[in-house]
Amino acid sequence: MSDEPLPEPDRVPGAPHPRDAARIIGQDAAVADFLAAAQAHRLHHAWLISGPRGTGKATLAWTVAKWLLSGAATPDLTTPQDDPTVRRIRALSEPRLHLVRRPVDDKTLRLRAEITVDEIRRLQGFFHMSAVEGGRRVAIIDAADEMNQAAANALLKLLEEPPQHATLLLVAHQPARLLPTIRSRCRELRLHPLSPEDMGRVLHDLGLDHDAARLAALSGGSIGEALRLAGQDGLALYQRITGLFAEYPRMDRRAAAALADLAAGRAGAEGDPFDLVVTLLDRFLTRAARTGLLGAPLPEAAEGEAEVLGRVAPDPAAARLWAAAQAELSARARAGRAVNLDPSALVLDMLVGLANQPAV
Protein backbone atom coordinates (compact mmCIF):
# COMPACT_ATOMS: atom_id res chain seq x y z
CA MET A 1 0.00 0.00 0.00
CA SER A 2 1.28 3.49 -0.86
CA ASP A 3 2.38 5.79 1.95
CA GLU A 4 1.18 8.83 0.00
CA PRO A 5 -1.68 10.75 1.65
CA LEU A 6 -5.12 10.18 0.19
CA PRO A 7 -6.31 12.88 -2.22
CA GLU A 8 -8.58 15.61 -0.87
CA PRO A 9 -11.22 16.73 -3.40
CA ASP A 10 -11.67 20.10 -1.67
CA ARG A 11 -7.99 21.12 -1.90
CA VAL A 12 -6.51 23.12 -4.78
CA PRO A 13 -3.19 21.52 -5.85
CA GLY A 14 -0.25 23.49 -4.51
CA ALA A 15 -2.32 25.47 -2.01
CA PRO A 16 -3.05 25.14 1.71
CA HIS A 17 -6.37 23.54 2.56
CA PRO A 18 -9.15 26.06 3.28
CA ARG A 19 -9.38 24.81 6.87
CA ASP A 20 -5.90 26.26 7.47
CA ALA A 21 -6.81 29.77 6.32
CA ALA A 22 -6.60 32.38 9.06
CA ARG A 23 -9.06 34.83 7.48
CA ILE A 24 -11.53 35.37 4.67
CA ILE A 25 -10.62 38.16 2.23
CA GLY A 26 -12.81 40.17 -0.12
CA GLN A 27 -16.22 38.77 0.84
CA ASP A 28 -17.31 41.38 3.36
CA ALA A 29 -20.97 41.35 2.29
CA ALA A 30 -21.37 37.60 2.85
CA VAL A 31 -19.57 37.79 6.20
CA ALA A 32 -21.79 40.69 7.28
CA ASP A 33 -24.97 38.81 6.31
CA PHE A 34 -23.98 35.78 8.36
CA LEU A 35 -22.91 37.82 11.39
CA ALA A 36 -26.11 39.87 11.32
CA ALA A 37 -28.19 36.69 11.46
CA ALA A 38 -26.07 35.20 14.23
CA GLN A 39 -26.10 38.34 16.35
CA ALA A 40 -29.86 38.70 15.95
CA HIS A 41 -30.28 35.06 17.08
CA ARG A 42 -31.74 34.15 13.67
CA LEU A 43 -29.05 31.65 12.74
CA HIS A 44 -30.53 29.49 9.99
CA HIS A 45 -29.98 25.74 10.21
CA ALA A 46 -28.63 25.49 6.60
CA TRP A 47 -26.50 27.93 4.61
CA LEU A 48 -25.81 27.63 0.87
CA ILE A 49 -22.44 29.22 0.13
CA SER A 50 -22.40 29.77 -3.62
CA GLY A 51 -20.32 31.57 -6.22
CA PRO A 52 -17.60 30.94 -8.81
CA ARG A 53 -14.84 28.46 -8.08
CA GLY A 54 -11.87 29.76 -6.17
CA THR A 55 -13.56 32.79 -4.60
CA GLY A 56 -13.33 31.60 -0.99
CA LYS A 57 -16.48 29.52 -0.49
CA ALA A 58 -14.75 26.69 1.35
CA THR A 59 -12.63 29.17 3.30
CA LEU A 60 -15.80 30.91 4.46
CA ALA A 61 -17.40 27.59 5.45
CA TRP A 62 -14.40 26.58 7.56
CA THR A 63 -14.14 30.08 9.04
CA VAL A 64 -17.80 29.93 10.10
CA ALA A 65 -17.30 26.45 11.57
CA LYS A 66 -14.34 27.64 13.65
CA TRP A 67 -16.26 30.71 14.82
CA LEU A 68 -19.35 28.73 15.84
CA LEU A 69 -17.61 25.86 17.58
CA SER A 70 -14.94 27.88 19.37
CA GLY A 71 -17.47 30.34 20.73
CA ALA A 72 -15.24 33.22 19.64
CA ALA A 73 -18.14 35.71 19.23
CA THR A 74 -15.81 38.17 17.48
CA PRO A 75 -17.42 40.83 15.25
CA ASP A 76 -15.48 39.71 12.13
CA LEU A 77 -15.50 35.88 12.27
CA THR A 78 -11.83 35.73 13.28
CA THR A 79 -10.64 33.04 15.69
CA PRO A 80 -7.21 32.56 17.27
CA GLN A 81 -5.23 29.90 15.42
CA ASP A 82 -3.96 28.54 18.74
CA ASP A 83 -7.50 28.03 20.10
CA PRO A 84 -7.86 24.33 21.07
CA THR A 85 -11.06 23.95 19.04
CA VAL A 86 -9.47 25.58 16.00
CA ARG A 87 -6.47 23.25 16.28
CA ARG A 88 -8.77 20.23 16.40
CA ILE A 89 -10.75 21.48 13.41
CA ARG A 90 -7.58 21.94 11.37
CA ALA A 91 -6.51 18.42 12.35
CA LEU A 92 -9.98 17.02 11.44
CA SER A 93 -10.33 15.73 14.99
CA GLU A 94 -13.09 18.01 16.33
CA PRO A 95 -15.99 15.70 17.35
CA ARG A 96 -18.63 18.42 16.83
CA LEU A 97 -17.71 18.89 13.17
CA HIS A 98 -18.49 16.54 10.28
CA LEU A 99 -17.10 16.90 6.77
CA VAL A 100 -18.88 15.49 3.72
CA ARG A 101 -16.99 15.34 0.42
CA ARG A 102 -16.39 12.94 -2.44
CA PRO A 103 -15.03 9.70 -0.96
CA VAL A 104 -11.99 7.73 -2.03
CA ASP A 105 -12.67 4.34 -3.63
CA ASP A 106 -11.25 1.68 -1.32
CA LYS A 107 -10.03 -0.45 -4.22
CA THR A 108 -8.53 2.10 -6.60
CA LEU A 109 -7.64 4.75 -3.97
CA ARG A 110 -8.99 7.32 -6.41
CA LEU A 111 -11.69 9.88 -5.73
CA ARG A 112 -15.19 8.93 -6.72
CA ALA A 113 -16.95 11.18 -9.19
CA GLU A 114 -19.86 11.94 -6.83
CA ILE A 115 -20.81 12.27 -3.19
CA THR A 116 -22.69 9.06 -2.49
CA VAL A 117 -25.70 8.37 -0.32
CA ASP A 118 -23.45 6.52 2.15
CA GLU A 119 -21.73 9.83 2.95
CA ILE A 120 -25.07 11.46 3.79
CA ARG A 121 -26.03 8.46 5.92
CA ARG A 122 -22.80 8.98 7.87
CA LEU A 123 -23.84 12.60 8.33
CA GLN A 124 -27.20 11.47 9.68
CA GLY A 125 -25.37 9.14 12.03
CA PHE A 126 -23.13 11.98 13.19
CA PHE A 127 -26.13 14.08 14.23
CA HIS A 128 -27.77 11.10 15.92
CA MET A 129 -24.67 10.05 17.87
CA SER A 130 -23.66 13.57 18.88
CA ALA A 131 -27.13 14.62 19.97
CA VAL A 132 -26.64 13.16 23.45
CA GLU A 133 -23.70 15.52 24.03
CA GLY A 134 -25.75 18.63 23.27
CA GLY A 135 -24.31 21.93 22.13
CA ARG A 136 -23.66 23.30 18.67
CA ARG A 137 -22.79 20.88 15.84
CA VAL A 138 -21.61 21.82 12.37
CA ALA A 139 -21.43 19.95 9.07
CA ILE A 140 -19.66 21.09 5.91
CA ILE A 141 -20.69 19.59 2.56
CA ASP A 142 -18.11 20.42 -0.11
CA ALA A 143 -19.31 20.48 -2.77
CA ALA A 144 -23.05 19.93 -2.42
CA ASP A 145 -23.56 20.05 -6.19
CA GLU A 146 -21.44 16.89 -6.45
CA MET A 147 -24.09 14.75 -4.70
CA ASN A 148 -25.76 12.03 -6.72
CA GLN A 149 -29.55 11.78 -6.76
CA ALA A 150 -29.81 9.38 -3.83
CA ALA A 151 -27.50 11.51 -1.70
CA ALA A 152 -29.49 14.65 -2.53
CA ASN A 153 -32.76 12.99 -1.55
CA ALA A 154 -31.26 11.83 1.74
CA LEU A 155 -29.97 15.31 2.50
CA LEU A 156 -33.38 16.79 1.72
CA LYS A 157 -34.96 14.62 4.42
CA LEU A 158 -32.38 15.93 6.88
CA LEU A 159 -33.12 19.53 5.92
CA GLU A 160 -36.86 18.96 6.28
CA GLU A 161 -36.37 17.86 9.90
CA PRO A 162 -33.14 19.58 10.95
CA PRO A 163 -31.44 18.46 14.17
CA GLN A 164 -31.44 20.88 17.08
CA HIS A 165 -28.44 23.21 17.47
CA ALA A 166 -27.09 22.10 14.09
CA THR A 167 -25.66 24.22 11.30
CA LEU A 168 -25.16 22.78 7.83
CA LEU A 169 -22.83 24.64 5.47
CA LEU A 170 -23.33 23.65 1.82
CA VAL A 171 -20.60 24.77 -0.57
CA ALA A 172 -21.87 24.89 -4.17
CA HIS A 173 -20.06 25.92 -7.35
CA GLN A 174 -23.19 25.37 -9.45
CA PRO A 175 -26.21 25.74 -7.13
CA ALA A 176 -28.61 25.30 -10.06
CA ARG A 177 -27.63 21.62 -10.06
CA LEU A 178 -29.12 21.21 -6.59
CA LEU A 179 -32.72 20.18 -6.05
CA PRO A 180 -34.93 23.30 -5.84
CA THR A 181 -36.30 21.92 -2.56
CA ILE A 182 -32.77 21.84 -1.12
CA ARG A 183 -32.08 25.40 -2.22
CA SER A 184 -35.38 26.61 -0.77
CA ARG A 185 -34.47 25.23 2.68
CA CYS A 186 -31.14 27.07 2.79
CA ARG A 187 -30.24 30.70 3.30
CA GLU A 188 -27.79 31.70 0.57
CA LEU A 189 -24.49 33.49 0.96
CA ARG A 190 -23.40 34.53 -2.52
CA LEU A 191 -19.68 35.11 -3.09
CA HIS A 192 -18.29 37.15 -5.95
CA PRO A 193 -15.00 37.26 -7.87
CA LEU A 194 -12.29 39.05 -5.92
CA SER A 195 -11.13 42.53 -6.87
CA PRO A 196 -7.55 42.91 -8.15
CA GLU A 197 -6.63 44.46 -4.78
CA ASP A 198 -8.03 41.53 -2.81
CA MET A 199 -6.44 39.08 -5.23
CA GLY A 200 -3.11 40.76 -4.55
CA ARG A 201 -3.57 40.43 -0.78
CA VAL A 202 -4.35 36.73 -0.98
CA LEU A 203 -1.55 35.98 -3.43
CA HIS A 204 0.82 37.89 -1.14
CA ASP A 205 -0.24 35.67 1.76
CA LEU A 206 0.50 32.65 -0.45
CA GLY A 207 3.94 33.91 -1.46
CA LEU A 208 3.05 34.67 -5.09
CA ASP A 209 3.78 38.40 -5.07
CA HIS A 210 6.09 38.34 -8.09
CA ASP A 211 3.42 37.19 -10.57
CA ALA A 212 0.37 38.54 -8.72
CA ALA A 213 -0.71 41.10 -11.35
CA ARG A 214 -0.56 38.66 -14.27
CA LEU A 215 -2.18 35.86 -12.32
CA ALA A 216 -4.97 38.20 -11.28
CA ALA A 217 -5.43 39.32 -14.91
CA LEU A 218 -5.91 35.74 -16.13
CA SER A 219 -7.86 34.23 -13.25
CA GLY A 220 -11.01 36.34 -13.29
CA GLY A 221 -11.04 37.05 -9.56
CA SER A 222 -10.62 33.38 -8.61
CA ILE A 223 -7.80 32.50 -6.23
CA GLY A 224 -8.31 28.84 -7.05
CA GLU A 225 -7.75 29.54 -10.74
CA ALA A 226 -4.70 31.70 -9.97
CA LEU A 227 -3.19 28.87 -7.97
CA ARG A 228 -3.91 26.40 -10.78
CA LEU A 229 -2.15 28.67 -13.25
CA ALA A 230 0.81 29.11 -10.92
CA GLY A 231 1.07 25.38 -10.29
CA GLN A 232 0.92 24.44 -13.98
CA ASP A 233 3.20 27.21 -15.26
CA GLY A 234 0.18 28.82 -16.88
CA LEU A 235 1.79 32.23 -17.29
CA ALA A 236 4.56 30.80 -19.47
CA LEU A 237 1.96 28.93 -21.50
CA TYR A 238 -0.10 32.08 -21.99
CA GLN A 239 3.06 33.87 -23.16
CA ARG A 240 3.44 31.16 -25.83
CA ILE A 241 -0.17 31.57 -26.92
CA THR A 242 0.24 35.32 -27.16
CA GLY A 243 3.39 34.79 -29.23
CA LEU A 244 1.48 32.65 -31.71
CA PHE A 245 -0.57 35.70 -32.66
CA ALA A 246 2.34 38.14 -32.79
CA GLU A 247 2.33 38.10 -36.63
CA TYR A 248 -1.36 37.33 -37.16
CA PRO A 249 -2.75 36.30 -39.63
CA ARG A 250 0.52 34.43 -40.10
CA MET A 251 1.10 31.72 -37.49
CA ASP A 252 4.22 29.67 -36.82
CA ARG A 253 2.88 26.18 -37.58
CA ARG A 254 5.79 24.51 -35.79
CA ALA A 255 5.08 26.47 -32.60
CA ALA A 256 1.38 25.66 -32.97
CA ALA A 257 2.17 21.95 -33.28
CA ALA A 258 4.38 22.09 -30.17
CA LEU A 259 1.55 23.71 -28.21
CA ALA A 260 -0.86 21.03 -29.42
CA ASP A 261 1.55 18.30 -28.31
CA LEU A 262 1.71 19.87 -24.86
CA ALA A 263 -2.10 19.62 -24.63
CA ALA A 264 -1.81 15.84 -25.07
CA GLY A 265 0.10 15.48 -21.81
CA ARG A 266 -1.23 13.18 -19.15
CA ALA A 267 -3.53 14.67 -16.53
CA GLY A 268 -2.15 14.40 -13.00
CA ALA A 269 -2.50 15.82 -9.51
CA GLU A 270 -1.43 19.24 -10.78
CA GLY A 271 -4.18 19.34 -13.40
CA ASP A 272 -5.12 18.52 -16.99
CA PRO A 273 -2.83 19.99 -19.71
CA PHE A 274 -5.60 19.91 -22.32
CA ASP A 275 -7.97 21.82 -20.09
CA LEU A 276 -5.26 24.37 -19.31
CA VAL A 277 -4.40 24.97 -22.98
CA VAL A 278 -8.06 25.34 -23.98
CA THR A 279 -8.77 27.59 -21.00
CA LEU A 280 -5.89 29.92 -21.85
CA LEU A 281 -6.82 30.00 -25.54
CA ASP A 282 -10.31 30.93 -24.43
CA ARG A 283 -8.91 33.71 -22.21
CA PHE A 284 -6.82 35.10 -25.08
CA LEU A 285 -9.83 35.24 -27.41
CA THR A 286 -11.97 36.82 -24.69
CA ARG A 287 -9.34 39.47 -24.03
CA ALA A 288 -9.01 40.07 -27.78
CA ALA A 289 -12.77 40.63 -28.09
CA ARG A 290 -12.69 43.01 -25.14
CA THR A 291 -9.81 44.92 -26.71
CA GLY A 292 -11.80 45.63 -29.86
CA LEU A 293 -14.52 47.28 -27.77
CA LEU A 294 -12.73 48.83 -24.80
CA GLY A 295 -9.02 48.79 -25.57
CA ALA A 296 -6.37 46.39 -24.31
CA PRO A 297 -7.05 45.22 -20.74
CA LEU A 298 -4.59 46.12 -18.02
CA PRO A 299 -2.53 44.78 -16.44
CA GLU A 300 -0.99 42.71 -19.21
CA ALA A 301 -1.06 38.97 -18.68
CA ALA A 302 2.00 38.44 -20.92
CA GLU A 303 4.88 40.56 -22.12
CA GLY A 304 3.81 42.50 -25.21
CA GLU A 305 0.19 41.34 -24.88
CA ALA A 306 -1.32 44.81 -25.22
CA GLU A 307 0.46 45.39 -28.53
CA VAL A 308 -0.62 42.01 -29.91
CA LEU A 309 -4.23 42.44 -28.81
CA GLY A 310 -4.38 45.97 -30.18
CA ARG A 311 -3.24 44.78 -33.58
CA VAL A 312 -5.47 41.70 -33.88
CA ALA A 313 -8.54 43.50 -32.51
CA PRO A 314 -8.40 47.16 -33.53
CA ASP A 315 -12.15 47.85 -33.65
CA PRO A 316 -15.65 46.57 -32.77
CA ALA A 317 -15.85 44.53 -35.99
CA ALA A 318 -12.77 42.59 -34.91
CA ALA A 319 -14.27 42.25 -31.42
CA ARG A 320 -17.29 40.47 -32.90
CA LEU A 321 -15.03 38.18 -34.91
CA TRP A 322 -13.02 37.14 -31.85
CA ALA A 323 -16.11 36.76 -29.66
CA ALA A 324 -17.59 34.38 -32.24
CA ALA A 325 -14.28 32.48 -32.40
CA GLN A 326 -14.25 32.14 -28.62
CA ALA A 327 -17.78 30.70 -28.56
CA GLU A 328 -16.95 28.25 -31.36
CA LEU A 329 -13.70 27.15 -29.69
CA SER A 330 -15.45 26.43 -26.39
CA ALA A 331 -18.15 24.40 -28.13
CA ARG A 332 -15.61 22.39 -30.15
CA ALA A 333 -13.53 21.68 -27.07
CA ARG A 334 -16.55 20.35 -25.15
CA ALA A 335 -17.74 18.28 -28.11
CA GLY A 336 -14.28 16.89 -28.79
CA ARG A 337 -13.74 15.89 -25.22
CA ALA A 338 -17.20 14.29 -25.04
CA VAL A 339 -16.31 11.86 -27.86
CA ASN A 340 -12.74 11.39 -26.60
CA LEU A 341 -10.92 12.91 -29.59
CA ASP A 342 -7.12 13.09 -29.52
CA PRO A 343 -6.29 16.27 -27.52
CA SER A 344 -3.29 17.16 -29.69
CA ALA A 345 -5.22 16.90 -32.96
CA LEU A 346 -8.14 18.81 -31.45
CA VAL A 347 -6.00 21.74 -30.29
CA LEU A 348 -4.05 21.87 -33.56
CA ASP A 349 -7.31 21.95 -35.49
CA MET A 350 -8.48 24.86 -33.32
CA LEU A 351 -5.28 26.81 -33.92
CA VAL A 352 -5.37 26.23 -37.67
CA GLY A 353 -8.97 27.40 -37.69
CA LEU A 354 -8.03 30.59 -35.85
CA ALA A 355 -5.13 31.23 -38.25
CA ASN A 356 -7.46 30.81 -41.25
CA GLN A 357 -9.99 33.36 -40.04
CA PRO A 358 -10.55 36.37 -42.29
CA ALA A 359 -7.89 38.93 -41.45
CA VAL A 360 -9.14 42.03 -39.65
DATABEL-V77433 format. One record per pair of residues at least 4 apart in sequence whose ideal C-beta (glycine too) atoms are under 7 Angstrom apart, sorted by the first residue. I is the first residue (numbers start at 1). J is the second residue. Records with the same first field share a line. If there is no record, write none. Layout:
# DATABEL-V77433
I->J  J
This chain:
# DATABEL-V77433
6->104  109
7->104  111
8->17
9->101  102  111
10->18  58  101  142
11->15  17
12->224  227  228
13->231  269  270  271
14->227  230  231
15->206  227
16->20  21
18->58  59  62
19->62  89  90
20->90
21->59  62  63
22->81
23->78
24->31  56  59  60  63  77
25->56  198  201  202
26->56  194  195  198
27->31  56  60  191
28->32
29->33
30->34  60  189  190  191
31->35  77
32->36
33->37  189
34->38  64  189
35->39  75  77
36->40
37->42  43  44
38->43
43->167
44->187
45->162  166  167  168
46->159  162  168  170  185  186
47->169  170  186  187  189
48->170  172  175  183  186  188
49->57  60  61  169  170  171  189  191
50->172  175  188  190  191
51->55  57  190  191  192
52->193  222
53->173  222  224  225
54->222  223  224  225
55->191  192  193  194  221  222
56->60  191  223
57->61  171  191
58->62  142  171
59->63
60->64  189  191
61->65  140  142  169  171
62->66  140
63->67  77
64->68  77  169
65->69  89  97  138  140  169
66->70  79  86  89
67->72  77  79
68->136  138  167
69->85  89  94  96  97  136  138
70->79  83  85  86
72->79
74->78
79->83  86
80->86
81->86
82->87
83->87
84->88
85->89  94
86->90
87->91
88->93  94
89->94  97
92->99
95->130
96->130  135  136  137  138
97->138
98->123  126  139
99->140
100->115  119  120  123  139  140  141
101->115  142
102->111  112  114  115  146
103->112  116  119
104->109  110  111
105->109  110  112
112->116
114->146  147  148
115->119  146  147  148  151
116->148  151
117->121  150  151  154
118->122
119->123  151
120->124  151  154  155
121->125  154
122->126
123->127  139
124->128  158
125->129
126->130  139
127->131  137  163  166
130->137
131->163
135->165
136->165  167
137->165  166
138->167  169
139->168  169
140->169
141->168  170  171
142->171
143->171  172  173
144->170  171  172  178
145->172  173  174  175  177  178
147->151  152  155
149->153
150->154
151->155
152->156  179  182
154->158
155->159  182
156->160  179  181  182
157->161
158->162
159->182  185
162->166
170->186
172->178
175->183
178->182  183
180->184
181->185
182->186
193->220  221  222
194->198  199  202  221  223
195->199
196->200  216
197->201
198->202
199->203  212  216  221  223  226
200->204  212  216
201->205
202->206  223
203->208  209  212  215  226
204->209  212
208->212  215  230
211->215  230  235
212->216
213->217  299
214->218  235  299  301
215->219  226  229  230  235
216->226
217->297  299  301
218->229  234  238  283  301
219->225  226  229
220->225
222->226
223->227
224->228
225->229
226->230
227->231
228->232  234  271
229->234  235
231->270  271
232->270  271  276
233->237
234->238  276  280
235->239
236->240
237->241  276  277  280
238->242  280  301  302
239->243  302  303
240->244  259
241->280  281  284
242->284  302  304  305  308
244->251  252  255  256
245->308  312
246->308
248->312
249->355  359
251->256  351  355
252->256
253->257
254->258
255->259
256->260  348  351
257->261  348
258->262
259->263  277  347
260->344  347  348  351
261->344
262->273  277
263->273  274  277  343  344  347
264->343  344
265->273
267->271  272  273
271->275  276
272->276
273->277
274->278  343
275->279
276->280
277->281  347
278->282  333
279->283
280->284
281->285  329  350
282->286  326  329  330
283->287
284->288
285->289  322  325  326  329
286->290  326
287->291  297  309
288->292  309  312  313  322
289->313  319  322  323  326
290->294  297
291->295  296  297  309  310  313
292->313  314  315  316  318  319  322
293->316  319
296->306  309  310
300->305  306
301->305
304->308
305->309
306->310
307->311
308->312
309->313
310->314
312->318  360
313->318  319  322  360
314->318  360
316->320
317->321  360
318->322  360
319->323
320->324
321->325  357  360
322->326
323->327
324->328
325->329  354  357
326->330
327->331
328->332
329->333  350
330->334
331->335
332->336  350
333->337
334->338
335->339
336->341  346
341->345  346
342->346
343->347
344->348
345->349
346->350
347->351
348->352
349->353
350->354
351->355
352->356
